[in-house]
């Protein structure tokens, strides 16, 4: 732990969809996300997840105009959502196949802390977000117990403190707006802790928000400056093309709007 390294998509899938602890973690983080961004508030919007954010995006499939799950090349891609038309895309983590200014809401999980080039990921986040768009970064908490062992995906890569992630975001043109935490129960497969996890999440959120959760969730907006000599307008006129040749094994699906 402590060195940036990509997780494998199969390990991530197995954790979140095949283990009790993973399902508990998925529910805890997703409930916190939908508390910050209620499903109804994202009606008709373009919602994108980067890294392995798809476990959190399912609630938005019903209301968003489109939902896209971007998965970085070194991690690998899996089709998602199960049993429905695929919306997950394998991509170069430094060049996303998304037009500039297209995205209303962006969720990044298992994307920033495992990358060797977090600055380039943040530049892509800023590029694809529309002015006024919002992003939530979900990262392992340095002072939480989930980042201290490698039994879960939150024990890999580079954990952050709130002040570290804030200054990193400000350096890349974001304004941190809100902080939240999740995963207050220990990362244990023991039935006692699994059973208690829901109550612990609610109690810590209401009465002890300073208590260290396993993940930090930072909502940020994009700072928009007046363009000089082309600037932002120039970038919007030259949107990134869909990447050619990325993920030849898994063809990039056409992005269909969910009207």
For each residue, the residues with C-beta under 8 A, 3 or more apart:
1: 147 148 149 150 155 156 157 159
2: 158 159
3: 157 158
4: 113 114 115 116 118 157 158
5: 114 156 157
6: 72 74 75 114 115
7: 11 12 52 75 110 114 153 156
8: 11 12 75 76
9: 12 13 52 71 75 76 77 78
10: 13 14 76 78
11: 7 8 14 15 153
12: 7 8 9 15 16 52 75 110 153
13: 9 10 16 17 18 78
14: 10 11 17 18 19 22
15: 11 12 18 19 21 22 25 152 153
16: 12 13 19 22 23 25 26 52 55
17: 13 14 22 23 55
18: 13 14 15 22
19: 14 15 16 22 23 189
20: 23 24 189 194
21: 15 24 25 152 187 188 189 194
22: 14 15 16 17 18 19 25 26 152
23: 16 17 19 20 26 27
24: 20 21 27 28 185 194 197
25: 15 16 21 22 28 29 152 154 183 187 214
26: 16 22 23 29 30 55 56
27: 23 24 30 31 198
28: 24 25 31 32 182 183 184 185 197 198 201
29: 25 26 32 33 55 56 109 138 182 183 215 217
30: 26 27 33 34 55 56 58 59
31: 27 28 34 35 182 201
32: 28 29 35 36 180 181 182 201 205 217
33: 29 30 36 37 56 107 136 138 217
34: 30 31 37 38 39 59
35: 31 32 38 180
36: 32 33 136 178 180 217 219
37: 33 34 41 42 105 134 136
38: 34 35 41 42
39: 34 42 59 60 62 63
40: 43 63
41: 37 38
42: 37 38 39 45 47 60 63 64 104 105
43: 40 63 64
44: 63 64 65
45: 42 64 65 104 105
46: 64 65 66 68 102 103 104 105
47: 42 57 60 64 66 67 68 103 104 105 106 107
48: 67 68 69 70 98 103 105 106 107 128
49: 53 54 56 57 67 68 69 70 106 107 108 109
50: 53 70 72 93 96 106 107 108 111 121 125
51: 70 71 72 75 108 109 110 111 112 114
52: 7 9 12 16 55 71 75 109 110 111 153
53: 49 50 56 57 69 107 108 109 110 111 138
54: 49 57 58 69 80 81 88
55: 16 17 26 29 30 52 58
56: 26 29 30 33 49 53 107 109 138
57: 47 49 53 54 60 61 67 69 107
58: 30 54 55 61 81
59: 30 34 39 62
60: 39 42 47 57 63 64 67
61: 57 58 64 67 81 84 258
62: 39 59
63: 39 40 42 43 44 60
64: 42 43 44 45 46 47 60 61 67 258
65: 44 45 46 257 258 259
66: 46 47 87 255 256 257 258
67: 47 48 49 57 60 61 64 87 258
68: 46 47 48 49 87 88 89 98 255
69: 48 49 53 54 57 80 87 88 89
70: 48 49 50 51 88 89 91 96 97 98
71: 9 51 52 75 76 77 78 88 89 90 91
72: 6 50 51 75 90 91 92 93 111 115
73: 76 90 91 92 93 246 247
74: 6 93
75: 6 7 8 9 12 51 52 71 72 110 114
76: 8 9 10 71 73 90
77: 9 71 88 89 90 247 250
78: 9 10 13 71 88
79: 82 86 88
80: 54 69 86 87 88
81: 54 58 61 84 87
82: 79
83:
84: 61 81
85: 253 256
86: 79 80 253
87: 66 67 68 69 80 81 253 255
88: 54 68 69 70 71 77 78 79 80
89: 68 69 70 71 77 97 247 252 253 255
90: 71 72 73 76 77 246 247 250 252
91: 70 71 72 73 95 96 97 243 246 247
92: 72 73 95 96 243 246
93: 50 72 73 74 96 111 115 117 120 121 124
94: 117 120 121 124
95: 91 92 124 240 243
96: 50 70 91 92 93 124 127 128 240
97: 70 89 91 240 241 242 243 246 252
98: 48 68 70 102 103 128 240
99: 102 128 239 240
100: 127 128 235 236 238 239 240
101: 127 128 129 130 131 236
102: 46 98 99 128 130 239
103: 46 47 48 98 106 128 129 130 133
104: 42 45 46 47 130 133 134
105: 37 42 45 46 47 48 133 134 135 136
106: 47 48 49 50 103 125 128 129 133 134 135 136
107: 33 47 48 49 50 53 56 57 135 136 138
108: 49 50 51 53 111 112 121 125 135 136 137 138
109: 29 49 51 52 53 56 138
110: 7 12 51 52 53 75 113 114 153
111: 50 51 52 53 72 93 108 114 115 121
112: 51 108 115 118 121 122 137 139
113: 4 110 118 139 140 156 157 158 159 160
114: 4 5 6 7 51 75 110 111 156 157 158
115: 4 6 72 93 111 112 118 120 121 157
116: 4
117: 93 94 120 121
118: 4 112 113 115 121 122 158 168
119: 122 123 172
120: 93 94 115 117 123 124
121: 50 93 94 108 111 112 115 117 118 124 125
122: 112 118 119 125 126 168 169 172 174
123: 119 120 126 127 172
124: 93 94 95 96 120 121 127 128
125: 50 106 108 121 122 128 129 135 172 174
126: 122 123 129 172 173 174 222
127: 96 100 101 123 124 235 240
128: 48 96 98 99 100 101 102 103 106 124 125
129: 101 103 106 125 126 133 134 135 222
130: 101 102 103 104 133
131: 101 222 224
132: 221 222 224
133: 103 104 105 106 129 130 221 222
134: 37 104 105 106 129 177 219 220 221
135: 105 106 107 108 125 129 174 219 220 221 222
136: 33 36 37 105 106 107 108 217 218 219 220
137: 108 112 165 169 216 217 218 220
138: 29 33 53 56 107 108 109 215 216 217
139: 112 113 159 160 165 215 216 218
140: 113 144 146 147 154 155 157 159 160 214 215 216
141: 144 146 147 159 160 161 181 212 213 214 215 216
142: 147 159 160 161 164
143: 161 212
144: 140 141 147 148 159 181 183 212 213 214 215
145: 148 149 186 187 212 214
146: 140 141 149 152 154 155 183 187 214 215
147: 1 140 141 142 144 154 155 159 214
148: 1 144 145 155
149: 1 145 146 152 155 187
150: 1 155 156
151: 155 187
152: 15 21 22 25 146 149 155 187
153: 7 11 12 15 52 110 156
154: 25 140 146 147 159 183 187 214 215
155: 1 140 146 147 148 149 150 151 152 187
156: 1 5 7 113 114 150 153
157: 1 3 4 5 113 114 115 140
158: 2 3 4 113 114 118
159: 1 2 113 139 140 141 142 144 147 154
160: 113 139 140 141 142 164 165 168 216
161: 141 142 143 164 165 216
162: 165 166 179 216 218
163: 166 167
164: 142 160 161 167 168
165: 137 139 160 161 162 168 169 176 216 218
166: 162 163 169 170 176 218
167: 163 164 170 171
168: 118 122 160 164 165 171 172
169: 122 137 165 166 172 174 175 176 218 220
170: 166 167 174 175 176
171: 167 168
172: 119 122 123 125 126 168 169
173: 126 222 223
174: 122 125 126 135 169 170 220 221 222 223
175: 169 170 220 221 222 223
176: 165 166 169 170 179 218 219 220
177: 134 219 220 221
178: 36 218 219
179: 162 176 216 217 218 219
180: 32 35 36 205 216 217 219
181: 32 141 144 184 204 205 209 211 212 213 214 215 216 217
182: 28 29 31 32 201 213 214 215 217
183: 25 28 29 144 146 154 187 201 213 214 215
184: 28 181 197 200 201 203 204 205 211 213 214
185: 24 28 188 193 194 196 197 200 201
186: 145 193
187: 21 25 145 146 149 151 152 154 155 183 214
188: 21 185 193 194
189: 19 20 21 194
190: 193 194
191: 194 195
192: 195 196
193: 185 186 188 190 196 197
194: 20 21 24 185 188 189 190 191 197
195: 191 192
196: 185 192 193 199 200
197: 24 28 184 185 193 194 200 201
198: 27 28 201 202
199: 196 202 203
200: 184 185 196 197 203 204
201: 28 31 32 182 183 184 185 197 198 204 205
202: 198 199 205 206
203: 184 199 200 206 207 208
204: 181 184 200 201 207 208 209 211 213
205: 32 180 181 184 201 202 209
206: 202 203 209
207: 203 204
208: 203 204 211
209: 181 204 205 206
210:
211: 181 184 204 208
212: 141 143 144 145 181
213: 141 144 181 182 183 184 204 216
214: 25 140 141 144 145 146 147 154 181 182 183 184 187
215: 29 138 139 140 141 144 146 154 181 182 183
216: 137 138 139 140 141 160 161 162 165 179 180 181 213
217: 29 32 33 36 136 137 138 179 180 181 182
218: 136 137 139 162 165 166 169 176 178 179
219: 36 134 135 136 176 177 178 179 180
220: 134 135 136 137 169 174 175 176 177
221: 132 133 134 135 174 175 177
222: 126 129 131 132 133 135 173 174 175
223: 173 174 175
224: 131 132 232
225: 231 232
226: 231
227: 230 231 232 233 234
228: 231
229:
230: 227 233 234
231: 225 226 227 228 234 235
232: 224 225 227 235 236
233: 227 230 236 237
234: 227 230 231 237 238
235: 100 127 231 232 238
236: 100 101 232 233 239
237: 233 234
238: 100 234 235
239: 99 100 102 236
240: 95 96 97 98 99 100 127
241: 97 244
242: 97 252
243: 91 92 95 97 246 252
244: 241
245: 248
246: 73 90 91 92 97 243 252
247: 73 77 89 90 91 250 251 252
248: 245 251
249:
250: 77 90 247
251: 247 248
252: 89 90 97 242 243 246 247
253: 85 86 87 89
254:
255: 66 68 87 89
256: 66 85
257: 65 66
258: 61 64 65 66 67
259: 65
